Amino acid sequence: HGVSLGSMAATGNSHHRDAAGIGLSGVTHLPFDGYKDQNIDSVALLDAMVSDASSGMDKPAGVIVETIQGEGGLNVASAEWLRALEKVCRKHDMLLIVDDIQAGCGRSGRFFSFEEAGIKPDLVTLSKSLSAYGLPFAITLIKPEFDTWKPGEHNGTFRGNNHAFITAAKALQHYWSDERFQNEVQEKARQLSSRLQQIAGKYDKSRLCAKGRGFMQGLEFSNGSLASAICGEAFKRGLIIETSGAEGQVVKCLCPLTITPQELDQGLDILEQSIATVLPRAALSIAS
C-alpha cells in the first residue's frame, strides 16, 4: 500500500507500477499460494533461491505478504503456507511483514488476519477502518527490536491525525475488549459465505465461483466486463459494490463489520438479482 516508489516497487499490479514513470527495483516477486491454480510450492522456491548463491536473487531484508489479497482478487493464503513462509523467514533471518490494510481490523473474522495461522510477523501495517469513523489513519506495528528510528526521524506534515487517534482508541475499547463483536462478525461471515455459495451454485463454475475468507469474500466471473456490468446493475438497484482482481473480474463484498444480518441479506438479494439480470443478457450477446 502507498504510492511512493518503494511501495509501487513492491506491488505486482502493472497499472500502479506504470504510474512511477521510471524503473522500479529492489523487490523480487514470487507466486502467491495457489497462483493460477497451479501446484507451485512458492515457499520452497523462495527457500531454494535464498539458499543458492547463484540463483540471481540476493537475500531480501524481508518478505511482504497479504494473507488475503484484496486488490489482487480475494486470493486466500492457507494457514499451512503462511506457517511455512514464516519458517523460511526465520531460517534466513528475513523480516516477515504482513500487509493487513484491507484484511485487518476484524475483516478476516479476527482482528489480525494472520491469527488463524498462528504466525507472528515482525511488522504489520493497519489502516482502513482502524479509525472507526472514516478518518484517515494508518499505523505500522513494529517489534521493539526492529524499531530503529529516532523520535521524529521519519515524519510528515499531515501525519498523526489527533481526532483519528481518539476514535481508534475508543473503537478498540468498545468493539475489541471482549469476543462479542468478533463472534458477531464471524457469524455474519458464515451468512455471507452461505449466500455466495448458494448464488454461485446456480451457474456453471466456468462463469462464476465464490472465493475469499471471513468478511472479505466475493464472486469471481469469467471476465472483468461481466463483473463491471453486474456492479453497474447493482448500483441501479441501490447497491454500491466494487471489483478487484488483475482484470477486475471479482465482485468484492466488503460489507461494514457493523452491518445487520437483515441489511446483509438485503444487499445480497440485490447482488443476486443483478447477476440474474446481467448473465442471461451477456449470454445472448455472445450468441448473437
Secondary structure, 3 states (H helix, E strand, C coil): CCCCHHHHHHCCCHHHHHCCCCCCCCCCCCCCCCHHHCCCCHHHHHHHHHHCCCCCCCCCCEEEECCEECCCCCEECCHHHHHHHHHHHHHCCCEEEEECCCCCCCCCCCCCCCHHHCCCCCEEEECHHHHCCCCCCCEEEECHHHCCCCCCCCCCCCCCCHHHHHHHHHHHHHHHCCCHHHHHHHHHHHHHHHHHHHHHCCCCCCCEEEEEECCEEEEEECCHHHHHHHHHHHHHCCCCCEEECCCCCEEEECCCCCCCHHHHHHHHHHHHHHHHHHHHHHHHHHHC
